[in-house]
Amino acid sequence: MNTSTINKLLLGHDIKPTANRIVIARTLSGAGSPMSMKDLENKILTIDKSGIFRTLQLFRDHHLVHDVEDGEGNVRYELCSREHDDDEDDDLHAHFFCEQCHRTFCLDDTPIPVVPLPEGFRMTSINYMVKGICPDCRRRHAH
């Protein structure tokens, strides 16, 4: 994403664009899969750990990112690609965790099953993780 697109995305989520926020949003948008705090720290050397963490919390509070358990109990962050809506998760989709290479993949075209909740309960998010072996690892181990 270019800076103009990132600025629009931030403003669309009621977040003031700052240099650090733009860098973190750009890094997440170019990652191709959810990133851990450690991934972000290693990729963004100009912002300290606490700055990255505070920005991720702000992004989460404004529904610009969602956090995903990666299959090993760690949290990864992913930029929401849809328009902001206060009433529901902006980018609800399934994820796949490869048990061999430990990568997490977005399954954008895999529908999330509807979870009926008892009266009075309101869902704010759902974590739908499928675990197994990704195509790359299957090919590597087939030979």
Secondary structure, DSSP 8 states (H G I E B T S, - for coil): --HHHHHHHHHHTT----HHHHHHHHHHHHHSS-EEHHHHHHH-TTS-HHHHHHHHHHHHHTTSEEEEE-SSS-EEEEE--S---TTS-TT--EEEEETTT--EEEETTS--------TT--------EEEE--HHHHHHHH-
